[in-house]
Amino acid sequence: MKVKNMLDLTNTTSCRRLEGQVAIVTGGAGGIGKETARRLFAEGAQVAIFDAFSDAVESAIAELARDGIDAMGLTVDIADPDKVARAVKSVSDECGGIDILACCAGVRPLGTLFETSMEDWKLSLDVNLTGVFLCAREVGRHMAEQQSGSIIVIASVNALRGVATQVAYCASKAGAVGLTQVLATELGPFGVRVNAIAPAQVETPMIAEQVGEVRKKREERIPMRRYGKPEEIAGAVAFLASEDAGFVNGHVLCVDGGYTTYGIHP
Ligand SMILES: NC(=O)c1ccc[n+]([C@@H]2O[C@H](COP(=O)([O-])OP(=O)(O)OC[C@H]3O[C@@H](n4cnc5c(N)ncnc54)[C@H](O)[C@@H]3O)[C@@H](O)[C@H]2O)c1
């Protein structure tokens, strides 16, 4: 199926809903994170990316710079409370506040119940759940104080469905959805909105191993019969960050080509 080309928003001034805002994008050197950084910048935000590996951060910042995007890059393990606190403070000090947190960092060790090691279980929970908790806790303090902000958690359709061989991943993403809901309740009174996005398969390095028959089988499970593009997730992040979503709080937005509504196709 032919997919329409994505809009190139980099040089347009027609859709700048985030003018003057400051955004942190975790996992900003990854597939969805980098596109999110691009999109938030295109809509007028100052962007800082956090990622775990310094070489990945450097090459992402260089790639964004080649496209005219001036982003800050910080090497941060989001599962480390002290590093998160220091990095968030440095962005806030440098930029004078934080308005948007897009939690895109993630890991996906595979394994059934009997195959999943303690190491993989812990890694999944540390990054996909504790990492979101730590970033939201630090950024949420600034947002609550300034009485505004938007936190967007990239969860997964696998938070809502039991996918065999993804025991640790599904559990960690379901936890991230639960966390989103409680944070929406706690931070809502401060004018801070917290929402999650549940993507189905998106073409990024995370699922690069899905090729040939493996990919075909997964595409058949998606009513739109294709994988998503990182830009399509970034567009949903920008919507949730913007005032267009000013009364959207505690929501899980499926960006999945219809995956979660799939019933039967006789
Ligand atoms: N690609 C998909 O099909 C898909 C589907 C549903 C949900 N997601 C979720 O979307 C998010 C983005 O995934 P992606 O597809 O861009 O994958 P990706 O592997 O391209 O990017 C993930 C990024 O997270 C970073 N990261 C990992 N551990 C970290 C840590 N401890 N601290 C800081 N950064 C860390 C990685 O270095 C990488 O740059 C993830 O949370 C993923 O679970 C992806």
The ligand as an SDF file (V2000), in Angstrom:
LIG
                    3D

 44 48  0  0  0  0  0  0  0  0999 V2000
    9.2900    0.8410   17.3820 N   0  0  0  0  0  0  0  0  0  0  0  0
    8.1740    0.2720   17.7520 C   0  0  0  0  0  0  0  0  0  0  0  0
    7.6130   -0.5840   17.0510 O   0  0  0  0  0  0  0  0  0  0  0  0
    7.5040    0.6630   19.0450 C   0  0  0  0  0  0  0  0  0  0  0  0
    6.1640    0.2700   19.2610 C   0  0  0  0  0  0  0  0  0  0  0  0
    5.5450    0.6180   20.4360 C   0  0  0  0  0  0  0  0  0  0  0  0
    6.2120    1.3620   21.3880 C   0  0  0  0  0  0  0  0  0  0  0  0
    7.5140    1.7380   21.1680 N   0  0  0  0  0  0  0  0  0  0  0  0
    8.1730    2.5080   22.2150 C   0  0  0  0  0  0  0  0  0  0  0  0
    8.5890    3.7430   21.6660 O   0  0  0  0  0  0  0  0  0  0  0  0
    9.7180    4.2160   22.4010 C   0  0  0  0  0  0  0  0  0  0  0  0
   10.8050    4.6020   21.4030 C   0  0  0  0  0  0  0  0  0  0  0  0
   11.2570    3.4150   20.7690 O   0  0  0  0  0  0  0  0  0  0  0  0
   11.9810    3.3990   19.3490 P   0  0  0  0  0  0  0  0  0  0  0  0
   11.1950    2.5200   18.4800 O   0  0  0  0  0  0  0  0  0  0  0  0
   12.3080    4.7740   18.9380 O   0  0  0  0  0  0  0  0  0  0  0  0
   13.2800    2.5720   19.7480 O   0  0  0  0  0  0  0  0  0  0  0  0
   14.8310    2.9430   19.5920 P   0  0  0  0  0  0  0  0  0  0  0  0
   15.5310    1.7310   20.0640 O   0  0  0  0  0  0  0  0  0  0  0  0
   15.0900    3.4700   18.2310 O   0  0  0  0  0  0  0  0  0  0  0  0
   15.0130    4.1320   20.6410 O   0  0  0  0  0  0  0  0  0  0  0  0
   15.0320    3.9370   22.0360 C   0  0  0  0  0  0  0  0  0  0  0  0
   16.0530    4.8930   22.6120 C   0  0  0  0  0  0  0  0  0  0  0  0
   16.0290    4.7780   24.0480 O   0  0  0  0  0  0  0  0  0  0  0  0
   17.3470    4.9010   24.4980 C   0  0  0  0  0  0  0  0  0  0  0  0
   17.5250    4.3280   25.8270 N   0  0  0  0  0  0  0  0  0  0  0  0
   17.5030    3.0190   26.1750 C   0  0  0  0  0  0  0  0  0  0  0  0
   17.7700    2.8920   27.4880 N   0  0  0  0  0  0  0  0  0  0  0  0
   17.9410    4.1430   27.9710 C   0  0  0  0  0  0  0  0  0  0  0  0
   18.2460    4.6580   29.2590 C   0  0  0  0  0  0  0  0  0  0  0  0
   18.4300    3.8540   30.3270 N   0  0  0  0  0  0  0  0  0  0  0  0
   18.3590    5.9930   29.4030 N   0  0  0  0  0  0  0  0  0  0  0  0
   18.1880    6.8250   28.3370 C   0  0  0  0  0  0  0  0  0  0  0  0
   17.9080    6.3930   27.1010 N   0  0  0  0  0  0  0  0  0  0  0  0
   17.7860    5.0650   26.9220 C   0  0  0  0  0  0  0  0  0  0  0  0
   18.1560    4.1300   23.4550 C   0  0  0  0  0  0  0  0  0  0  0  0
   19.5460    4.4540   23.5150 O   0  0  0  0  0  0  0  0  0  0  0  0
   17.4840    4.5600   22.1600 C   0  0  0  0  0  0  0  0  0  0  0  0
   18.1030    5.6950   21.5900 O   0  0  0  0  0  0  0  0  0  0  0  0
   10.1300    3.0820   23.3350 C   0  0  0  0  0  0  0  0  0  0  0  0
    9.6350    3.3370   24.6230 O   0  0  0  0  0  0  0  0  0  0  0  0
    9.4410    1.8820   22.7400 C   0  0  0  0  0  0  0  0  0  0  0  0
    9.1940    0.8890   23.7040 O   0  0  0  0  0  0  0  0  0  0  0  0
    8.1650    1.4120   20.0190 C   0  0  0  0  0  0  0  0  0  0  0  0
  1  2  1  0
  2  3  2  0
  2  4  1  0
  4  5  1  0
  4 44  2  0
  5  6  2  0
  6  7  1  0
  7  8  2  0
  8  9  1  0
  8 44  1  0
  9 10  1  0
  9 42  1  0
 10 11  1  0
 11 12  1  0
 11 40  1  0
 12 13  1  0
 13 14  1  0
 14 15  2  0
 14 16  1  0
 14 17  1  0
 17 18  1  0
 18 19  2  0
 18 20  1  0
 18 21  1  0
 21 22  1  0
 22 23  1  0
 23 24  1  0
 23 38  1  0
 24 25  1  0
 25 26  1  0
 25 36  1  0
 26 27  1  0
 26 35  1  0
 27 28  2  0
 28 29  1  0
 29 30  1  0
 29 35  2  0
 30 31  1  0
 30 32  2  0
 32 33  1  0
 33 34  2  0
 34 35  1  0
 36 37  1  0
 36 38  1  0
 38 39  1  0
 40 41  1  0
 40 42  1  0
 42 43  1  0
M  CHG  2   8   1  16  -1
M  END
$$$$
